[in-house]
Amino acid sequence: MLQLAGEQWQTLPTPDAPVYLRAITADTAQRLIVAGGRGLLLTLDTAPSAWPEPAYG
């Protein structure tokens, strides 16, 4: 799992054992709600402001 912190992606700690994806849905606030095994429940922001600007070279 990754999380955007400022302008850099950082890894999030994960359990040593696999956790399987059970369900995913979107809510009205531009977030994904992710459910997994062992009671895992995450909300992930998908709003455009959550994504860094593309680098143009």
C-alpha positions in Angstrom: 0.0 0.0 0.0 1.1 3.5 -0.7 0.1 6.9 0.7 0.8 10.3 -0.7 2.6 12.5 1.8 3.2 15.9 0.5 4.6 15.3 -3.0 6.1 11.8 -2.3 4.6 8.4 -2.1 5.4 6.4 1.1 4.8 2.8 1.8 2.4 1.9 4.5 3.1 -0.9 7.0 1.3 -4.1 6.0 0.7 -7.3 7.9 3.2 -10.2 7.5 0.5 -12.5 6.3 -1.5 -11.8 3.1 -4.8 -9.9 3.5 -7.1 -10.5 0.6 -9.3 -7.9 -1.0 -13.0 -8.6 -0.2 -14.8 -5.6 -1.6 -14.3 -2.1 -2.9 -16.8 0.7 -3.5 -16.9 4.5 -4.0 -18.6 7.0 -1.8 -19.9 10.4 -2.7 -16.8 12.2 -1.4 -14.5 10.9 -4.1 -13.1 8.2 -1.9 -12.8 4.5 -2.3 -13.8 2.3 0.6 -11.8 -0.9 0.6 -12.6 -4.0 2.7 -10.2 -6.9 3.2 -9.6 -9.9 5.3 -9.2 -9.7 9.1 -11.4 -6.7 9.4 -9.3 -4.4 7.2 -11.2 -1.2 6.2 -9.5 1.6 4.4 -10.7 4.8 2.8 -8.6 6.1 0.0 -8.9 9.7 -1.3 -9.3 9.8 -5.1 -10.0 13.5 -5.5 -7.8 15.1 -8.2 -6.0 17.2 -5.5 -4.7 13.9 -4.0 -2.6 13.3 -7.1 0.7 15.1 -7.7 1.0 17.3 -10.8 2.7 15.5 -13.7 6.3 16.4 -14.3 6.9 17.9 -17.7 10.4 17.7 -19.1 
